């Protein structure tokens, strides 16, 4: 959905009011009509058919939109020697993932049903040892393939878990999106100013956490990501250190159709005796390294659309 949020306008001047009026009475209702119509249509199709239709739509039209230029720039930064044609193919496959993910929302329940065999989970045994011992875990991941499948699957496996999610700007579809996301159980906290307080409460109540930490951030600390400095959130490391929780890194990739593999690696254990700032930096970098390795192994599965690195990085690379 659009990144535009009318609530960002504190200025009640004429231009701000026009934007709010347009979003509230035209833009958001139109988006909601498209969303519900698409969900209805995808719900009438089988899981694999819906996935294929969504992939075809986004794979056909996504590479033509202006945002694709940003994805191409990011790929050129990370793969400077890669032929342009191959970079374009990666972006097209990325768009196919986006389209398939959108079409699969209405099918998240049956896709993640343990009896369906559509999601293989590797490495959960190490997490289970901590859970059996009464120690919740923190799972750090990124926008890989259908990341909602990962969220719902982990909710099924972990039982008591709170995930950080981004609510849509369009409040008309928020309730339906939560309905899709909640089929596996667990709790979700909206990314924003109040999320830290809610996450602290969840941790103190014994929940595990699931957090995506791979996209653009204006705050945090500077850690290297895919070889370049990038502002990175510290919540995973800070919570692990404060509550003595192990960190596991997760990656999801699509095998064929609406079938997936989730790989869990870890644990990354906090050193409670180390200086706090130094340890937060170490853990944050370790998570970035793990996620970066996943991206290099499965580049088409990652969301390349954000300007992940500071402007100076692109300028220095001549991009």
MARKE-557097 format. One record per residue (C-alpha): y, x, z; residue number from 1; residue in three letters. Coordinates in pm, 1 decimal. Example, Ala and Ser with C-alpha at 12.3 -4.5 7.8 and 13.67 -1.06 7.14 Angstrom:
MARKE-557097
{r {-450.0; 1230.0; 780.0}; 1; ALA}
{r {-106.0; 1367.0; 714.0}; 2; SER}
end
This chain:
MARKE-557097
{r {0.0; 0.0; 0.0}; 1; UNK}
{r {363.7; 98.1; -26.3}; 2; UNK}
{r {512.6; 351.2; 211.9}; 3; UNK}
{r {829.5; 139.0; 231.5}; 4; UNK}
{r {890.3; -8.6; 574.7}; 5; UNK}
{r {1193.2; -233.0; 619.8}; 6; UNK}
{r {1194.6; -170.5; 993.6}; 7; UNK}
{r {1314.3; 183.2; 932.5}; 8; UNK}
{r {1662.3; 50.4; 851.5}; 9; UNK}
{r {1871.9; 62.5; 1166.1}; 10; UNK}
{r {2182.9; 20.5; 955.0}; 11; UNK}
{r {2249.0; -349.1; 908.9}; 12; UNK}
{r {2479.7; -284.6; 616.8}; 13; UNK}
{r {2452.8; -489.8; 296.5}; 14; UNK}
{r {2211.8; -248.8; 127.8}; 15; UNK}
{r {1978.5; -242.5; 429.5}; 16; UNK}
{r {1979.9; -621.0; 452.7}; 17; UNK}
{r {1904.8; -653.9; 81.6}; 18; UNK}
{r {1605.4; -419.7; 115.0}; 19; UNK}
{r {1473.5; -612.8; 413.6}; 20; UNK}
{r {1519.2; -946.0; 239.2}; 21; UNK}
{r {1346.8; -819.6; -75.4}; 22; UNK}
{r {1051.4; -677.6; 119.4}; 23; UNK}
{r {1006.6; -980.6; 342.5}; 24; UNK}
{r {1037.3; -1256.5; 86.2}; 25; UNK}
{r {927.9; -1096.1; -241.8}; 26; UNK}
{r {757.6; -757.5; -211.1}; 27; UNK}
{r {526.2; -825.7; 83.9}; 28; UNK}
{r {415.0; -1175.8; -25.7}; 29; UNK}
{r {339.8; -1039.3; -372.3}; 30; UNK}
{r {140.4; -747.8; -227.6}; 31; UNK}
{r {-49.0; -985.3; 0.9}; 32; UNK}
{r {-135.0; -1214.9; -290.2}; 33; UNK}
{r {-273.3; -920.7; -489.0}; 34; UNK}
{r {-462.5; -788.5; -185.3}; 35; UNK}
{r {-632.7; -1119.2; -95.4}; 36; UNK}
{r {-713.2; -1194.9; -459.0}; 37; UNK}
{r {-870.0; -851.2; -502.4}; 38; UNK}
{r {-1068.8; -882.3; -179.8}; 39; UNK}
{r {-1191.3; -1226.6; -285.0}; 40; UNK}
{r {-1301.3; -1096.3; -624.4}; 41; UNK}
{r {-1475.1; -788.9; -480.5}; 42; UNK}
{r {-1651.7; -1006.4; -225.3}; 43; UNK}
{r {-1809.4; -1203.4; -508.4}; 44; UNK}
{r {-1965.8; -887.0; -650.1}; 45; UNK}
{r {-2255.6; -684.3; -518.8}; 46; UNK}
{r {-2168.0; -373.5; -319.4}; 47; UNK}
{r {-2236.0; -126.6; -598.5}; 48; UNK}
{r {-2072.8; -342.8; -864.6}; 49; UNK}
{r {-1757.0; -383.8; -657.7}; 50; UNK}
{r {-1748.3; -10.2; -590.4}; 51; UNK}
{r {-1785.0; 65.2; -961.6}; 52; UNK}
{r {-1514.8; -182.7; -1062.6}; 53; UNK}
{r {-1267.9; -44.0; -808.0}; 54; UNK}
{r {-1344.1; 310.8; -917.1}; 55; UNK}
{r {-1292.8; 222.8; -1283.1}; 56; UNK}
{r {-958.6; 49.6; -1223.6}; 57; UNK}
{r {-809.3; 329.4; -1014.1}; 58; UNK}
{r {-969.6; 605.1; -1220.3}; 59; UNK}
{r {-817.9; 458.4; -1536.3}; 60; UNK}
{r {-464.7; 388.0; -1416.7}; 61; UNK}
{r {-418.2; 617.7; -1114.4}; 62; UNK}
{r {-375.1; 942.2; -1311.0}; 63; UNK}
{r {-86.7; 779.2; -1499.8}; 64; UNK}
{r {131.9; 706.1; -1197.3}; 65; UNK}
{r {400.7; 946.8; -1077.5}; 66; UNK}
{r {216.8; 1028.5; -753.5}; 67; UNK}
{r {-49.7; 1204.8; -956.7}; 68; UNK}
{r {200.8; 1483.8; -1028.3}; 69; UNK}
{r {204.4; 1565.3; -657.8}; 70; UNK}
{r {-174.2; 1583.6; -651.3}; 71; UNK}
{r {-166.0; 1816.5; -951.6}; 72; UNK}
{r {90.2; 2038.0; -777.6}; 73; UNK}
{r {-126.5; 2060.1; -467.7}; 74; UNK}
{r {-429.4; 2152.7; -675.6}; 75; UNK}
{r {-230.5; 2417.0; -860.7}; 76; UNK}
{r {-125.9; 2564.8; -526.2}; 77; UNK}
{r {-484.7; 2588.8; -400.1}; 78; UNK}
{r {-650.8; 2662.4; -735.1}; 79; UNK}
{r {-391.6; 2862.8; -931.4}; 80; UNK}
{r {-650.8; 2997.0; -1177.6}; 81; UNK}
{r {-818.0; 2664.3; -1243.1}; 82; UNK}
{r {-769.4; 2522.2; -1595.2}; 83; UNK}
{r {-528.8; 2229.2; -1607.0}; 84; UNK}
{r {-797.3; 2007.4; -1756.7}; 85; UNK}
{r {-1026.3; 2064.6; -1460.0}; 86; UNK}
{r {-747.2; 1995.5; -1210.0}; 87; UNK}
{r {-677.6; 1669.0; -1390.9}; 88; UNK}
{r {-1047.4; 1579.2; -1369.2}; 89; UNK}
{r {-1038.0; 1631.8; -992.7}; 90; UNK}
{r {-738.8; 1398.3; -959.5}; 91; UNK}
{r {-913.7; 1136.5; -1171.3}; 92; UNK}
{r {-1221.5; 1158.7; -949.2}; 93; UNK}
{r {-990.3; 1133.7; -646.0}; 94; UNK}
{r {-841.0; 812.2; -786.1}; 95; UNK}
{r {-1190.7; 678.9; -844.5}; 96; UNK}
{r {-1260.8; 738.3; -474.6}; 97; UNK}
{r {-941.8; 551.4; -382.3}; 98; UNK}
{r {-1034.7; 256.1; -601.9}; 99; UNK}
{r {-1392.1; 243.9; -475.2}; 100; UNK}
{r {-1267.0; 259.7; -115.7}; 101; UNK}
{r {-1033.8; -35.1; -172.6}; 102; UNK}
{r {-1312.1; -240.7; -329.5}; 103; UNK}
{r {-1555.3; -152.6; -50.0}; 104; UNK}
{r {-1339.0; -287.6; 235.5}; 105; UNK}
{r {-1493.3; -631.2; 208.6}; 106; UNK}
{r {-1841.9; -472.8; 213.7}; 107; UNK}
{r {-1791.5; -232.8; 507.4}; 108; UNK}
{r {-2032.6; -431.5; 725.3}; 109; UNK}
{r {-2340.6; -411.3; 501.4}; 110; UNK}
{r {-2256.2; -59.2; 379.3}; 111; UNK}
{r {-2254.2; 77.6; 734.5}; 112; UNK}
{r {-2542.6; -134.9; 860.5}; 113; UNK}
{r {-2796.8; 122.9; 986.4}; 114; UNK}
{r {-3072.9; -72.9; 816.0}; 115; UNK}
{r {-2912.4; -46.7; 472.4}; 116; UNK}
{r {-2980.3; 326.3; 435.0}; 117; UNK}
{r {-2645.3; 369.2; 259.4}; 118; UNK}
{r {-2499.7; 616.6; 508.5}; 119; UNK}
{r {-2682.5; 931.1; 616.6}; 120; UNK}
{r {-2547.6; 1099.6; 929.1}; 121; UNK}
{r {-2627.6; 1467.8; 977.3}; 122; UNK}
{r {-2561.7; 1652.6; 1300.9}; 123; UNK}
{r {-2533.4; 1360.7; 1539.5}; 124; UNK}
{r {-2801.0; 1506.3; 1767.2}; 125; UNK}
{r {-2552.5; 1757.2; 1909.9}; 126; UNK}
{r {-2306.1; 1479.2; 1988.1}; 127; UNK}
{r {-2576.7; 1264.5; 2142.7}; 128; UNK}
{r {-2655.5; 1538.5; 2396.0}; 129; UNK}
{r {-2298.6; 1518.3; 2527.2}; 130; UNK}
{r {-2296.8; 1139.0; 2527.9}; 131; UNK}
{r {-2628.2; 1125.9; 2714.0}; 132; UNK}
{r {-2479.5; 1362.4; 2972.3}; 133; UNK}
{r {-2180.9; 1130.9; 3016.2}; 134; UNK}
{r {-1930.8; 1342.7; 2822.7}; 135; UNK}
{r {-1734.8; 1164.0; 2548.6}; 136; UNK}
{r {-1640.1; 1367.1; 2241.3}; 137; UNK}
{r {-1346.8; 1403.8; 2004.6}; 138; UNK}
{r {-1413.6; 1379.1; 1631.8}; 139; UNK}
{r {-1155.1; 1530.4; 1397.8}; 140; UNK}
{r {-1168.3; 1453.1; 1030.6}; 141; UNK}
{r {-958.2; 1384.8; 722.8}; 142; UNK}
{r {-909.8; 1148.0; 432.2}; 143; UNK}
{r {-1243.3; 1219.3; 265.0}; 144; UNK}
{r {-1395.1; 972.2; 18.2}; 145; UNK}
{r {-1415.6; 631.0; 189.2}; 146; UNK}
{r {-1289.0; 743.3; 529.3}; 147; UNK}
{r {-1314.4; 381.8; 652.9}; 148; UNK}
{r {-1692.4; 407.5; 615.7}; 149; UNK}
{r {-1679.1; 706.6; 849.1}; 150; UNK}
{r {-1467.8; 518.0; 1103.1}; 151; UNK}
{r {-1698.7; 215.7; 1108.1}; 152; UNK}
{r {-2017.2; 424.7; 1111.0}; 153; UNK}
{r {-1895.7; 639.0; 1399.4}; 154; UNK}
{r {-1802.9; 322.3; 1589.2}; 155; UNK}
{r {-2162.4; 204.6; 1547.6}; 156; UNK}
{r {-2305.4; 538.6; 1660.7}; 157; UNK}
{r {-2065.5; 620.5; 1943.7}; 158; UNK}
{r {-2029.2; 265.7; 2082.9}; 159; UNK}
{r {-1735.9; 343.8; 2313.5}; 160; UNK}
{r {-1485.1; 498.0; 2076.2}; 161; UNK}
{r {-1117.5; 463.0; 1993.2}; 162; UNK}
{r {-997.0; 556.4; 1646.2}; 163; UNK}
{r {-641.6; 626.9; 1535.1}; 164; UNK}
{r {-560.2; 427.3; 1222.4}; 165; UNK}
{r {-253.4; 366.9; 1010.7}; 166; UNK}
{r {-153.5; 3.2; 998.8}; 167; UNK}
{r {-23.0; -124.9; 666.7}; 168; UNK}
{r {353.5; -166.4; 636.2}; 169; UNK}
{r {282.3; -517.4; 512.8}; 170; UNK}
{r {209.7; -723.7; 823.6}; 171; UNK}
{r {73.7; -1008.5; 609.4}; 172; UNK}
{r {-247.2; -814.3; 548.2}; 173; UNK}
{r {-271.4; -637.3; 884.4}; 174; UNK}
{r {-499.3; -892.7; 1049.4}; 175; UNK}
{r {-744.3; -897.3; 758.4}; 176; UNK}
{r {-756.6; -518.3; 744.9}; 177; UNK}
{r {-838.9; -506.0; 1114.8}; 178; UNK}
{r {-1113.9; -760.2; 1055.4}; 179; UNK}
{r {-1272.0; -528.7; 797.7}; 180; UNK}
{r {-1233.2; -220.5; 1017.3}; 181; UNK}
{r {-1375.4; -383.6; 1330.2}; 182; UNK}
{r {-1722.0; -472.7; 1195.6}; 183; UNK}
{r {-1875.0; -169.5; 1366.8}; 184; UNK}
{r {-1708.5; -228.9; 1702.2}; 185; UNK}
{r {-1496.3; 23.0; 1887.9}; 186; UNK}
{r {-1120.8; 12.0; 1931.1}; 187; UNK}
{r {-839.0; 113.4; 1699.6}; 188; UNK}
{r {-497.3; 243.1; 1794.5}; 189; UNK}
{r {-212.8; 224.0; 1548.7}; 190; UNK}
{r {-60.5; 558.1; 1456.5}; 191; UNK}
{r {290.1; 566.3; 1604.1}; 192; UNK}
{r {503.6; 623.3; 1910.0}; 193; UNK}
{r {284.1; 418.5; 2143.7}; 194; UNK}
{r {-48.0; 564.2; 2033.0}; 195; UNK}
{r {-43.6; 863.1; 2270.7}; 196; UNK}
{r {-23.4; 637.8; 2576.5}; 197; UNK}
{r {-306.6; 422.2; 2443.6}; 198; UNK}
{r {-520.5; 725.3; 2363.2}; 199; UNK}
{r {-469.4; 867.0; 2711.4}; 200; UNK}
{r {-581.5; 533.6; 2854.3}; 201; UNK}
{r {-887.2; 533.5; 2627.0}; 202; UNK}
{r {-980.1; 887.1; 2731.4}; 203; UNK}
{r {-944.1; 802.1; 3097.9}; 204; UNK}
{r {-1166.7; 498.8; 3044.5}; 205; UNK}
{r {-1437.3; 723.0; 2896.5}; 206; UNK}
{r {-1399.2; 656.7; 2525.5}; 207; UNK}
{r {-1469.6; 910.4; 2255.3}; 208; UNK}
{r {-1188.3; 960.9; 2002.9}; 209; UNK}
{r {-1174.5; 969.9; 1625.6}; 210; UNK}
{r {-862.4; 1117.9; 1463.5}; 211; UNK}
{r {-768.2; 1210.5; 1105.8}; 212; UNK}
{r {-556.9; 1525.2; 1112.6}; 213; UNK}
{r {-528.1; 1640.2; 751.9}; 214; UNK}
{r {-211.1; 1481.7; 612.8}; 215; UNK}
{r {159.8; 1565.1; 617.6}; 216; UNK}
{r {329.8; 1589.7; 956.8}; 217; UNK}
{r {688.9; 1673.7; 1043.1}; 218; UNK}
{r {602.4; 1782.6; 1397.9}; 219; UNK}
{r {317.0; 1967.9; 1564.9}; 220; UNK}
{r {253.2; 2339.9; 1524.6}; 221; UNK}
{r {234.5; 2555.0; 1216.3}; 222; UNK}
{r {-126.5; 2644.8; 1139.4}; 223; UNK}
{r {-281.5; 2761.3; 817.6}; 224; UNK}
{r {-444.3; 2495.8; 604.7}; 225; UNK}
{r {-630.5; 2601.7; 291.6}; 226; UNK}
{r {-462.5; 2939.2; 320.3}; 227; UNK}
{r {-102.2; 2823.0; 361.9}; 228; UNK}
{r {109.0; 2737.7; 668.8}; 229; UNK}
{r {137.2; 2366.0; 737.3}; 230; UNK}
{r {261.5; 2156.8; 1026.6}; 231; UNK}
{r {-48.7; 2030.2; 1203.3}; 232; UNK}
{r {-92.6; 1773.7; 1483.6}; 233; UNK}
{r {-205.7; 1915.6; 1816.4}; 234; UNK}
{r {-343.4; 1597.6; 1972.8}; 235; UNK}
{r {-708.1; 1692.0; 1914.6}; 236; UNK}
{r {-670.1; 2031.6; 2081.5}; 237; UNK}
{r {-444.6; 1904.8; 2360.9}; 238; UNK}
{r {-679.0; 1619.5; 2453.2}; 239; UNK}
{r {-984.2; 1845.7; 2437.2}; 240; UNK}
{r {-817.4; 2093.3; 2672.1}; 241; UNK}
{r {-678.9; 1834.5; 2911.7}; 242; UNK}
{r {-1003.0; 1636.2; 2946.3}; 243; UNK}
{r {-1253.8; 1917.0; 2878.0}; 244; UNK}
{r {-1400.2; 1741.9; 2574.8}; 245; UNK}
{r {-1595.2; 1903.1; 2290.4}; 246; UNK}
{r {-1450.3; 1872.7; 1939.6}; 247; UNK}
{r {-1668.3; 1789.8; 1641.4}; 248; UNK}
{r {-1541.8; 1806.2; 1284.0}; 249; UNK}
{r {-1661.5; 1543.0; 1039.3}; 250; UNK}
{r {-1678.2; 1519.5; 663.4}; 251; UNK}
{r {-1793.1; 1231.7; 445.7}; 252; UNK}
{r {-1880.9; 1252.5; 77.5}; 253; UNK}
{r {-2015.5; 1002.1; -169.0}; 254; UNK}
{r {-2354.4; 1069.5; -326.6}; 255; UNK}
{r {-2379.4; 783.1; -575.9}; 256; UNK}
{r {-2236.2; 433.9; -586.3}; 257; UNK}
{r {-2162.9; 310.9; -235.7}; 258; UNK}
{r {-2386.4; 566.9; -65.3}; 259; UNK}
{r {-2256.2; 840.7; 160.2}; 260; UNK}
{r {-2341.4; 1143.1; 370.3}; 261; UNK}
{r {-2154.2; 1221.2; 692.0}; 262; UNK}
{r {-2177.1; 1581.0; 814.9}; 263; UNK}
{r {-2085.0; 1655.0; 1176.5}; 264; UNK}
{r {-2021.8; 2013.3; 1286.6}; 265; UNK}
{r {-1957.3; 2151.3; 1630.4}; 266; UNK}
{r {-1894.6; 2169.5; 1905.8}; 267; UNK}
{r {-1564.4; 2351.0; 1933.7}; 268; UNK}
{r {-1531.0; 2400.6; 2307.4}; 269; UNK}
{r {-1197.1; 2443.7; 2486.0}; 270; UNK}
{r {-1152.2; 2750.9; 2702.0}; 271; UNK}
{r {-1007.0; 2606.0; 3019.7}; 272; UNK}
{r {-915.7; 2951.7; 3149.4}; 273; UNK}
{r {-709.1; 3053.1; 2846.9}; 274; UNK}
{r {-329.3; 3008.5; 2832.1}; 275; UNK}
{r {-265.4; 2649.9; 2724.6}; 276; UNK}
{r {-44.1; 2711.7; 2420.6}; 277; UNK}
{r {-267.1; 2987.8; 2291.6}; 278; UNK}
{r {-577.4; 2773.5; 2326.7}; 279; UNK}
{r {-415.6; 2474.0; 2154.6}; 280; UNK}
{r {-324.0; 2701.3; 1865.5}; 281; UNK}
{r {-677.5; 2842.0; 1845.6}; 282; UNK}
{r {-846.2; 2501.6; 1848.2}; 283; UNK}
{r {-600.6; 2353.1; 1599.9}; 284; UNK}
{r {-659.5; 2640.0; 1359.5}; 285; UNK}
{r {-1035.6; 2610.6; 1401.8}; 286; UNK}
{r {-1022.1; 2241.7; 1307.0}; 287; UNK}
{r {-804.0; 2320.6; 1004.5}; 288; UNK}
{r {-1051.6; 2586.7; 894.7}; 289; UNK}
{r {-1342.8; 2342.6; 913.6}; 290; UNK}
{r {-1161.8; 2069.3; 723.0}; 291; UNK}
{r {-1039.2; 2318.8; 466.0}; 292; UNK}
{r {-1394.0; 2438.6; 404.9}; 293; UNK}
{r {-1501.8; 2078.5; 340.4}; 294; UNK}
{r {-1220.4; 2031.0; 90.4}; 295; UNK}
{r {-1312.1; 2345.4; -100.1}; 296; UNK}
{r {-1674.2; 2231.5; -115.6}; 297; UNK}
{r {-1592.1; 1875.0; -223.5}; 298; UNK}
{r {-1241.1; 1885.9; -374.7}; 299; UNK}
{r {-1271.2; 1548.6; -548.9}; 300; UNK}
{r {-1341.5; 1372.8; -220.3}; 301; UNK}
{r {-1008.2; 1465.0; -55.2}; 302; UNK}
{r {-679.5; 1276.0; -83.1}; 303; UNK}
{r {-445.6; 1522.0; -258.3}; 304; UNK}
{r {-148.3; 1285.5; -280.7}; 305; UNK}
{r {61.8; 1403.3; 15.0}; 306; UNK}
{r {303.3; 1695.3; 14.5}; 307; UNK}
{r {90.6; 1870.0; 276.3}; 308; UNK}
{r {278.2; 2203.0; 283.4}; 309; UNK}
{r {645.8; 2286.3; 341.4}; 310; UNK}
{r {873.8; 2308.1; 39.1}; 311; UNK}
{r {905.4; 2685.5; 81.5}; 312; UNK}
{r {531.6; 2726.5; 19.7}; 313; UNK}
{r {553.5; 2555.6; -318.1}; 314; UNK}
{r {870.8; 2747.6; -410.2}; 315; UNK}
{r {716.9; 3082.6; -320.4}; 316; UNK}
{r {415.2; 3000.2; -536.1}; 317; UNK}
{r {644.8; 2908.6; -823.9}; 318; UNK}
{r {529.8; 2546.3; -827.5}; 319; UNK}
end
